[in-house]
Amino acid sequence: MKIEEIQKALKDLKLDGWLFYDFHRRDPIAQKILSIDSNKIITRRWFYFIPSEGTPKKLVHSIEPYYLDHLPGDKFVYLAWQKLHALLKDILGTSKKIAMQYSKNNMIPYICVVDGGTLELIRSFGTEVVSSGELVSLFESHLTDNDIESHKQAASVLYAVKDFAFSEISRRVKNNETCNEFIIQQLMLDKFRENDMIWDMGPIVSINQNNADPHYIPTSDINSAIGVGDTVMIDLWAKKNISGSIYADITWMAYVGAEIPDFHKNIFDIVCKARDSALSLLKSRFNSQSSIQGWEVDDACRSIIIAAGYEDNFFHRTGHNIGGEVHGPGVHMDNLETKDERNIIKGSCFSIEPGIYFKGQNGFRSEIDVIITNLGQVEVAGEIQDKLIPLL
């Protein structure tokens, strides 16, 4: 446990403490930060309070008094609910403002895991509850140099698999062999396995009207044949099959033909300019050692698409945090679905993936993974696509 580092961060944020609470493993953030053993039986509520100064305190049920024994601090045990409330009030003491896994107005749903009743209880003690969002970024989403290296290793595999997929589509179409979204997806998964990668679902292989659905994934029953004149989108994400490894997540596009239609060129160029605008803002802010928040990156990207007249055709956030999960709880590049006002920190990774979609017709997206190194450098692991790839 990084108690001293957490306490320093609490002081910097002018908070009196960070209160962790869980019931039936509802809070994966607490599970990770506090290194909770997933094999232990837990059926009762527990609390762990890290004050900005002094000794941490843990509150556990008498049936499971051992549950937080691996953590430092004084232990308090309850049985009846009245004792739970009394001890919790004593533990918080004179704390006026504390952080919990909560977000005002549910603006950051990834960290909204504390139920309303528990918030009411804490507030009844005269204690204000604020979001732990900044703390989660620092202590759950921060990447070490080794973490960043594992992301780069994963990205290297994804780029190779992407190249293989486009090459296989080209070969099959030229030779009049059977080629559809599902076949290509399954061949990509074979490459994942060959490279000892793991993933949760996908990848996405889609064409034409299917490209307009950002979460379309082909199946053996639902897929489209790929042929001349089709626009192909490949979105793939995976990580190395090593404990603690970090995901990579990229999207590339191609056209099954020798000449790219002008409309396709123009739309994809807008998408690339939007992506590059966000990347440029990040580099500018970190070069000048100025702070930048997730919503600002979204605005920089989205403004390009709005100016081009396609505001209604870009209907998702600009990017998401990447860590041990492909969609992590760290800062998102979002001022559409939510407004992420958290500061982007050194030692973080996230996607920038603007898209322009024409429902029922076609869709265009480019996705890169941005790394903010622990020295504050802005990097991208791999090549950045600037034009559609002709496959014939």
Helices and strands as residue ranges (DSSP letters): H 3-12, E 17-22, H 28-33, E 46-51, E 57-61, E 74-78, H 81-92, E 97-100, G 104-106, G 109-111, H 116-124, E 128-131, H 133-139, H 145-174, H 181-194, E 197-198, E 204-207, G 208-212, E 231-240, E 248-255, H 262-287, H 294-307, G 311-313, E 348-352, E 355-358, E 362-365, E 368-372, E 378-380, E 389-390
